Amino acid sequence: MASALTDKVQQRRSRVLLGPLPEDFLRVNVSVQQQQEAADRQTAIALHHQLTGGHYTNAVGRLSITVAQAKLAKNYGMTRMDPYARIRVGHCVYETHTDPNGGKNPRWNKVIHCLLPHGINTITLEIFDERSFTMDELIAWTQFQIPQQVLAGETHEDWYPLNGKQGEGVEGMVNLVLSYLGFPHYKYQPPAPVMVVPSVGGGSAVTPLKVFTAPPSEVAVPALSESELKQIEEMFPNIDKEVIKTVYEANRGNKDGTINSLLQMAE
């Protein structure tokens, strides 16, 4: 019995690795693809925190983009194309719905609200033809700077030339309506603290207090009543209700300005 137990102990000892450990001891082999995926996850987390943490500390305002329609130079599908648009502002990407059989004249009337990060002043737009059995085909694209009048608070409607296989600026045009609402200064940068030292007699030590001034109240945009909304809808039956509301908000509640902007879109 004792001999058998001694043999088992010697067998276990013989399996113990003596000497320096190999270089790959307890090392997990990670492929290049796994490393890239991990880096992408960390980047996405950092961007999400940057854009959503701390009450949008990196955003200077809200940009509204209405992707109304496009007039394309050529039909690239076997049948009529099914176009949709993809918009990039900073690191954020947005898409319209697909216009089935939209062909060379797709209409979306899609309103996109996005936060405008600090230092970003360009918009990238791409138009794709949605395919059922193959990858969606990129058929046109453009990149342009946000007009200064938009950043100044004006609603701006324009046709932007598209690049593509036909050449630069000759692939057609896309109709966009842009408006911008800047955040009040205190929303992305807190006011400077004021040091207040109360007078206390008797030589007692006083700890300075940090006091922050109260932020000013925002000016609210008056709500669009149902009767006014119905009246404007009757004037512009081909424009979506959400588009009307967005243009009204961009015009700071100015009904006449809203109608003028919608007239430009309807031309």
TILUM-391891 format. One record per residue (C-alpha): x, y, z; residue in one letter; residue number from 1; chain. Coordinates in steps of 0.05 Angstrom, whole numbers, padded with zeros to 5 digits. Example, Ala and Ser with C-alpha at 12.3 -4.5 7.8 and 13.67 -1.06 7.14 Angstrom:
<atoms>
+--------+--------+--------+------+------+-------+
:      X :      Y :      Z : fimi : vopa : kolza :
+--------+--------+--------+------+------+-------+
:  00246 : -00090 :  00156 :    A :    1 :     A :
:  00273 : -00021 :  00143 :    S :    2 :     A :
+--------+--------+--------+------+------+-------+
</atoms>
This chain:
<atoms>
+--------+--------+--------+------+------+-------+
:      X :      Y :      Z : fimi : vopa : kolza :
+--------+--------+--------+------+------+-------+
:  00000 :  00000 :  00000 :    M :    1 :     A :
:  00055 :  00049 :  00020 :    A :    2 :     A :
:  00095 :  00029 : -00042 :    S :    3 :     A :
:  00037 :  00044 : -00088 :    A :    4 :     A :
:  00027 :  00112 : -00056 :    L :    5 :     A :
:  00101 :  00128 : -00064 :    T :    6 :     A :
:  00098 :  00110 : -00138 :    D :    7 :     A :
:  00039 :  00157 : -00149 :    K :    8 :     A :
:  00075 :  00215 : -00116 :    V :    9 :     A :
:  00137 :  00202 : -00158 :    Q :   10 :     A :
:  00094 :  00201 : -00221 :    Q :   11 :     A :
:  00063 :  00268 : -00204 :    R :   12 :     A :
:  00131 :  00298 : -00189 :    R :   13 :     A :
:  00157 :  00273 : -00255 :    S :   14 :     A :
:  00102 :  00313 : -00291 :    R :   15 :     A :
:  00122 :  00378 : -00257 :    V :   16 :     A :
:  00160 :  00424 : -00304 :    L :   17 :     A :
:  00226 :  00446 : -00275 :    L :   18 :     A :
:  00269 :  00502 : -00301 :    G :   19 :     A :
:  00251 :  00567 : -00338 :    P :   20 :     A :
:  00181 :  00574 : -00366 :    L :   21 :     A :
:  00171 :  00575 : -00441 :    P :   22 :     A :
:  00158 :  00644 : -00473 :    E :   23 :     A :
:  00086 :  00626 : -00493 :    D :   24 :     A :
:  00067 :  00601 : -00423 :    F :   25 :     A :
: -00005 :  00623 : -00407 :    L :   26 :     A :
: -00004 :  00667 : -00469 :    R :   27 :     A :
: -00067 :  00670 : -00511 :    V :   28 :     A :
: -00054 :  00675 : -00585 :    N :   29 :     A :
: -00095 :  00733 : -00614 :    V :   30 :     A :
: -00103 :  00741 : -00688 :    S :   31 :     A :
: -00095 :  00807 : -00724 :    V :   32 :     A :
: -00170 :  00808 : -00738 :    Q :   33 :     A :
: -00186 :  00799 : -00664 :    Q :   34 :     A :
: -00138 :  00855 : -00646 :    Q :   35 :     A :
: -00172 :  00901 : -00698 :    Q :   36 :     A :
: -00241 :  00883 : -00672 :    E :   37 :     A :
: -00220 :  00899 : -00601 :    A :   38 :     A :
: -00191 :  00966 : -00623 :    A :   39 :     A :
: -00255 :  00982 : -00661 :    D :   40 :     A :
: -00297 :  00967 : -00600 :    R :   41 :     A :
: -00254 :  01012 : -00557 :    Q :   42 :     A :
: -00259 :  01068 : -00609 :    T :   43 :     A :
: -00335 :  01060 : -00613 :    A :   44 :     A :
: -00340 :  01064 : -00537 :    I :   45 :     A :
: -00296 :  01126 : -00535 :    A :   46 :     A :
: -00337 :  01160 : -00589 :    L :   47 :     A :
: -00402 :  01142 : -00556 :    H :   48 :     A :
: -00378 :  01170 : -00490 :    H :   49 :     A :
: -00353 :  01233 : -00525 :    Q :   50 :     A :
: -00419 :  01245 : -00560 :    L :   51 :     A :
: -00467 :  01225 : -00504 :    T :   52 :     A :
: -00430 :  01234 : -00439 :    G :   53 :     A :
: -00430 :  01297 : -00399 :    G :   54 :     A :
: -00491 :  01327 : -00433 :    H :   55 :     A :
: -00460 :  01326 : -00503 :    Y :   56 :     A :
: -00397 :  01362 : -00481 :    T :   57 :     A :
: -00369 :  01358 : -00552 :    N :   58 :     A :
: -00431 :  01383 : -00589 :    A :   59 :     A :
: -00439 :  01456 : -00605 :    V :   60 :     A :
: -00510 :  01452 : -00633 :    G :   61 :     A :
: -00563 :  01411 : -00669 :    R :   62 :     A :
: -00563 :  01406 : -00744 :    L :   63 :     A :
: -00627 :  01388 : -00782 :    S :   64 :     A :
: -00618 :  01359 : -00852 :    I :   65 :     A :
: -00679 :  01348 : -00897 :    T :   66 :     A :
: -00660 :  01302 : -00954 :    V :   67 :     A :
: -00716 :  01321 : -01002 :    A :   68 :     A :
: -00701 :  01290 : -01070 :    Q :   69 :     A :
: -00649 :  01278 : -01123 :    A :   70 :     A :
: -00644 :  01284 : -01199 :    K :   71 :     A :
: -00594 :  01232 : -01223 :    L :   72 :     A :
: -00560 :  01232 : -01291 :    A :   73 :     A :
: -00565 :  01157 : -01306 :    K :   74 :     A :
: -00602 :  01094 : -01286 :    N :   75 :     A :
: -00551 :  01040 : -01268 :    Y :   76 :     A :
: -00599 :  00983 : -01253 :    G :   77 :     A :
: -00627 :  00929 : -01299 :    M :   78 :     A :
: -00694 :  00959 : -01281 :    T :   79 :     A :
: -00710 :  01025 : -01247 :    R :   80 :     A :
: -00663 :  01037 : -01188 :    M :   81 :     A :
: -00684 :  01035 : -01115 :    D :   82 :     A :
: -00643 :  01092 : -01087 :    P :   83 :     A :
: -00629 :  01111 : -01015 :    Y :   84 :     A :
: -00582 :  01164 : -00986 :    A :   85 :     A :
: -00529 :  01158 : -00932 :    R :   86 :     A :
: -00506 :  01220 : -00895 :    I :   87 :     A :
: -00443 :  01226 : -00852 :    R :   88 :     A :
: -00433 :  01282 : -00801 :    V :   89 :     A :
: -00369 :  01273 : -00762 :    G :   90 :     A :
: -00367 :  01200 : -00739 :    H :   91 :     A :
: -00443 :  01191 : -00743 :    C :   92 :     A :
: -00478 :  01160 : -00803 :    V :   93 :     A :
: -00552 :  01166 : -00820 :    Y :   94 :     A :
: -00594 :  01136 : -00876 :    E :   95 :     A :
: -00659 :  01152 : -00911 :    T :   96 :     A :
: -00710 :  01099 : -00929 :    H :   97 :     A :
: -00706 :  01067 : -00998 :    T :   98 :     A :
: -00750 :  01097 : -01053 :    D :   99 :     A :
: -00775 :  01035 : -01091 :    P :  100 :     A :
: -00770 :  01045 : -01166 :    N :  101 :     A :
: -00747 :  01116 : -01153 :    G :  102 :     A :
: -00702 :  01111 : -01213 :    G :  103 :     A :
: -00668 :  01176 : -01232 :    K :  104 :     A :
: -00716 :  01219 : -01192 :    N :  105 :     A :
: -00720 :  01190 : -01121 :    P :  106 :     A :
: -00758 :  01227 : -01067 :    R :  107 :     A :
: -00746 :  01217 : -00993 :    W :  108 :     A :
: -00767 :  01279 : -00954 :    N :  109 :     A :
: -00728 :  01250 : -00896 :    K :  110 :     A :
: -00712 :  01295 : -00837 :    V :  111 :     A :
: -00648 :  01278 : -00799 :    I :  112 :     A :
: -00631 :  01311 : -00733 :    H :  113 :     A :
: -00559 :  01304 : -00711 :    C :  114 :     A :
: -00511 :  01336 : -00662 :    L :  115 :     A :
: -00457 :  01378 : -00694 :    L :  116 :     A :
: -00390 :  01362 : -00659 :    P :  117 :     A :
: -00340 :  01417 : -00645 :    H :  118 :     A :
: -00294 :  01428 : -00705 :    G :  119 :     A :
: -00338 :  01392 : -00756 :    I :  120 :     A :
: -00364 :  01435 : -00814 :    N :  121 :     A :
: -00373 :  01386 : -00872 :    T :  122 :     A :
: -00428 :  01338 : -00893 :    I :  123 :     A :
: -00416 :  01276 : -00936 :    T :  124 :     A :
: -00474 :  01247 : -00975 :    L :  125 :     A :
: -00475 :  01182 : -01016 :    E :  126 :     A :
: -00532 :  01153 : -01057 :    I :  127 :     A :
: -00537 :  01078 : -01065 :    F :  128 :     A :
: -00580 :  01033 : -01108 :    D :  129 :     A :
: -00608 :  00979 : -01063 :    E :  130 :     A :
: -00598 :  00909 : -01092 :    R :  131 :     A :
: -00632 :  00844 : -01073 :    S :  132 :     A :
: -00579 :  00792 : -01091 :    F :  133 :     A :
: -00515 :  00832 : -01095 :    T :  134 :     A :
: -00482 :  00887 : -01055 :    M :  135 :     A :
: -00515 :  00956 : -01059 :    D :  136 :     A :
: -00482 :  00999 : -01112 :    E :  137 :     A :
: -00455 :  01068 : -01098 :    L :  138 :     A :
: -00480 :  01112 : -01155 :    I :  139 :     A :
: -00467 :  01184 : -01132 :    A :  140 :     A :
: -00434 :  01223 : -01077 :    W :  141 :     A :
: -00416 :  01293 : -01054 :    T :  142 :     A :
: -00381 :  01329 : -00996 :    Q :  143 :     A :
: -00392 :  01402 : -00980 :    F :  144 :     A :
: -00383 :  01452 : -00924 :    Q :  145 :     A :
: -00442 :  01474 : -00882 :    I :  146 :     A :
: -00460 :  01544 : -00907 :    P :  147 :     A :
: -00444 :  01601 : -00860 :    Q :  148 :     A :
: -00515 :  01627 : -00863 :    Q :  149 :     A :
: -00539 :  01560 : -00836 :    V :  150 :     A :
: -00491 :  01565 : -00777 :    L :  151 :     A :
: -00516 :  01636 : -00767 :    A :  152 :     A :
: -00586 :  01608 : -00756 :    G :  153 :     A :
: -00618 :  01615 : -00825 :    E :  154 :     A :
: -00655 :  01559 : -00861 :    T :  155 :     A :
: -00620 :  01543 : -00926 :    H :  156 :     A :
: -00647 :  01503 : -00985 :    E :  157 :     A :
: -00604 :  01486 : -01045 :    D :  158 :     A :
: -00587 :  01435 : -01099 :    W :  159 :     A :
: -00517 :  01404 : -01091 :    Y :  160 :     A :
: -00480 :  01373 : -01151 :    P :  161 :     A :
: -00463 :  01299 : -01147 :    L :  162 :     A :
: -00400 :  01262 : -01167 :    N :  163 :     A :
: -00399 :  01192 : -01197 :    G :  164 :     A :
: -00379 :  01149 : -01256 :    K :  165 :     A :
: -00400 :  01204 : -01304 :    Q :  166 :     A :
: -00350 :  01252 : -01273 :    G :  167 :     A :
: -00343 :  01305 : -01219 :    E :  168 :     A :
: -00406 :  01346 : -01210 :    G :  169 :     A :
: -00443 :  01315 : -01269 :    V :  170 :     A :
: -00477 :  01254 : -01237 :    E :  171 :     A :
: -00539 :  01295 : -01220 :    G :  172 :     A :
: -00561 :  01338 : -01161 :    M :  173 :     A :
: -00591 :  01328 : -01092 :    V :  174 :     A :
: -00639 :  01376 : -01058 :    N :  175 :     A :
: -00625 :  01390 : -00985 :    L :  176 :     A :
: -00654 :  01437 : -00932 :    V :  177 :     A :
: -00607 :  01454 : -00875 :    L :  178 :     A :
: -00621 :  01489 : -00809 :    S :  179 :     A :
: -00580 :  01496 : -00746 :    Y :  180 :     A :
: -00595 :  01511 : -00673 :    L :  181 :     A :
: -00533 :  01528 : -00632 :    G :  182 :     A :
: -00531 :  01506 : -00560 :    F :  183 :     A :
: -00527 :  01561 : -00507 :    P :  184 :     A :
: -00456 :  01571 : -00483 :    H :  185 :     A :
: -00469 :  01539 : -00415 :    Y :  186 :     A :
: -00491 :  01473 : -00445 :    K :  187 :     A :
: -00422 :  01453 : -00469 :    Y :  188 :     A :
: -00378 :  01496 : -00425 :    Q :  189 :     A :
: -00396 :  01511 : -00353 :    P :  190 :     A :
: -00388 :  01582 : -00328 :    P :  191 :     A :
: -00325 :  01602 : -00291 :    A :  192 :     A :
: -00330 :  01593 : -00216 :    P :  193 :     A :
: -00332 :  01654 : -00171 :    V :  194 :     A :
: -00294 :  01651 : -00106 :    M :  195 :     A :
: -00336 :  01679 : -00048 :    V :  196 :     A :
: -00303 :  01692 :  00020 :    V :  197 :     A :
: -00352 :  01712 :  00075 :    P :  198 :     A :
: -00327 :  01761 :  00127 :    S :  199 :     A :
: -00319 :  01726 :  00195 :    V :  200 :     A :
: -00293 :  01762 :  00257 :    G :  201 :     A :
: -00246 :  01734 :  00309 :    G :  202 :     A :
: -00192 :  01712 :  00262 :    G :  203 :     A :
: -00227 :  01646 :  00246 :    S :  204 :     A :
: -00203 :  01610 :  00184 :    A :  205 :     A :
: -00251 :  01613 :  00126 :    V :  206 :     A :
: -00255 :  01562 :  00070 :    T :  207 :     A :
: -00270 :  01594 :  00002 :    P :  208 :     A :
: -00334 :  01570 : -00030 :    L :  209 :     A :
: -00344 :  01557 : -00105 :    K :  210 :     A :
: -00408 :  01589 : -00130 :    V :  211 :     A :
: -00433 :  01580 : -00202 :    F :  212 :     A :
: -00479 :  01630 : -00234 :    T :  213 :     A :
: -00546 :  01603 : -00256 :    A :  214 :     A :
: -00552 :  01592 : -00331 :    P :  215 :     A :
: -00601 :  01635 : -00369 :    P :  216 :     A :
: -00667 :  01604 : -00389 :    S :  217 :     A :
: -00676 :  01582 : -00461 :    E :  218 :     A :
: -00724 :  01617 : -00507 :    V :  219 :     A :
: -00778 :  01565 : -00525 :    A :  220 :     A :
: -00803 :  01559 : -00596 :    V :  221 :     A :
: -00879 :  01568 : -00597 :    P :  222 :     A :
: -00916 :  01504 : -00613 :    A :  223 :     A :
: -00949 :  01497 : -00681 :    L :  224 :     A :
: -01024 :  01490 : -00669 :    S :  225 :     A :
: -01063 :  01435 : -00703 :    E :  226 :     A :
: -01104 :  01486 : -00743 :    S :  227 :     A :
: -01041 :  01521 : -00768 :    E :  228 :     A :
: -01008 :  01454 : -00784 :    L :  229 :     A :
: -01070 :  01432 : -00823 :    K :  230 :     A :
: -01071 :  01498 : -00860 :    Q :  231 :     A :
: -00998 :  01491 : -00881 :    I :  232 :     A :
: -01009 :  01418 : -00900 :    E :  233 :     A :
: -01065 :  01439 : -00947 :    E :  234 :     A :
: -01018 :  01489 : -00979 :    M :  235 :     A :
: -00963 :  01436 : -00988 :    F :  236 :     A :
: -00998 :  01368 : -00996 :    P :  237 :     A :
: -00934 :  01335 : -01023 :    N :  238 :     A :
: -00891 :  01353 : -00963 :    I :  239 :     A :
: -00891 :  01307 : -00902 :    D :  240 :     A :
: -00919 :  01333 : -00836 :    K :  241 :     A :
: -00853 :  01320 : -00799 :    E :  242 :     A :
: -00816 :  01361 : -00852 :    V :  243 :     A :
: -00864 :  01419 : -00840 :    I :  244 :     A :
: -00854 :  01416 : -00765 :    K :  245 :     A :
: -00779 :  01415 : -00773 :    T :  246 :     A :
: -00778 :  01475 : -00820 :    V :  247 :     A :
: -00824 :  01512 : -00772 :    Y :  248 :     A :
: -00777 :  01498 : -00714 :    E :  249 :     A :
: -00717 :  01519 : -00755 :    A :  250 :     A :
: -00752 :  01585 : -00769 :    N :  251 :     A :
: -00760 :  01597 : -00694 :    R :  252 :     A :
: -00836 :  01594 : -00698 :    G :  253 :     A :
: -00841 :  01645 : -00755 :    N :  254 :     A :
: -00901 :  01622 : -00796 :    K :  255 :     A :
: -00886 :  01667 : -00856 :    D :  256 :     A :
: -00813 :  01645 : -00857 :    G :  257 :     A :
: -00836 :  01572 : -00854 :    T :  258 :     A :
: -00881 :  01581 : -00914 :    I :  259 :     A :
: -00826 :  01616 : -00954 :    N :  260 :     A :
: -00778 :  01558 : -00939 :    S :  261 :     A :
: -00830 :  01506 : -00959 :    L :  262 :     A :
: -00843 :  01544 : -01023 :    L :  263 :     A :
: -00769 :  01539 : -01040 :    Q :  264 :     A :
: -00772 :  01463 : -01027 :    M :  265 :     A :
: -00834 :  01454 : -01071 :    A :  266 :     A :
: -00804 :  01489 : -01131 :    E :  267 :     A :
+--------+--------+--------+------+------+-------+
</atoms>
